[in-house]
């Protein structure tokens, strides 16, 4: 698994729409560090995520 996918799964708390979902990084904006993920088996095929790179689960907003 790519580092972006690993960090995404580390950061997502239970209850987040992407928690436990297969997501594959397909593009990165180098200017703002946002990652575009292709999302499998969901009503939304794409997700743009700004990873914090803390290596731990984030708090839900």
C-alpha positions in Angstrom: 0.0 0.0 0.0 1.3 3.5 -0.8 2.2 5.9 1.9 -0.8 8.1 1.2 -3.2 5.3 1.7 -1.5 4.1 4.9 -1.6 7.6 6.4 -5.2 8.1 5.3 -6.2 4.9 7.2 -4.2 5.9 10.3 -5.8 9.3 10.5 -9.5 8.4 9.9 -11.6 8.0 13.1 -14.6 5.6 13.2 -17.7 7.3 11.8 -15.7 9.2 9.1 -17.2 8.5 5.6 -13.9 7.1 4.4 -13.1 5.0 7.5 -12.7 1.3 6.4 -13.2 2.2 2.7 -10.8 1.2 -0.1 -9.3 4.4 -1.3 -6.4 4.7 -3.8 -4.3 7.8 -4.2 -4.3 9.0 -7.8 -3.0 12.5 -7.7 -1.3 15.1 -5.4 -1.4 18.8 -5.4 2.2 19.8 -4.5 1.1 23.4 -3.9 -1.5 22.6 -1.2 -0.6 19.0 -0.3 -4.2 17.7 -1.0 -4.5 14.1 -2.2 -7.1 12.9 -4.7 -8.3 9.4 -3.8 -10.3 7.1 -6.0 -13.0 5.5 -3.7 -14.3 2.0 -4.3 -17.9 0.8 -3.7 -19.3 4.1 -2.4 -21.8 6.6 -3.8 -18.9 9.1 -4.2 -16.2 7.9 -6.6 -13.6 10.6 -5.5 -12.4 12.2 -2.3 -9.9 15.1 -1.8 -8.1 14.8 1.5 -5.6 17.0 3.2 -3.4 14.6 5.3 -1.9 15.9 8.5 0.9 13.3 8.6 0.7 13.0 12.4 0.7 9.2 12.2 -2.2 8.9 14.5 -6.0 9.0 14.3 -7.5 12.5 14.1 -10.5 13.8 16.0 -13.7 14.0 14.2 -14.8 17.6 13.4 
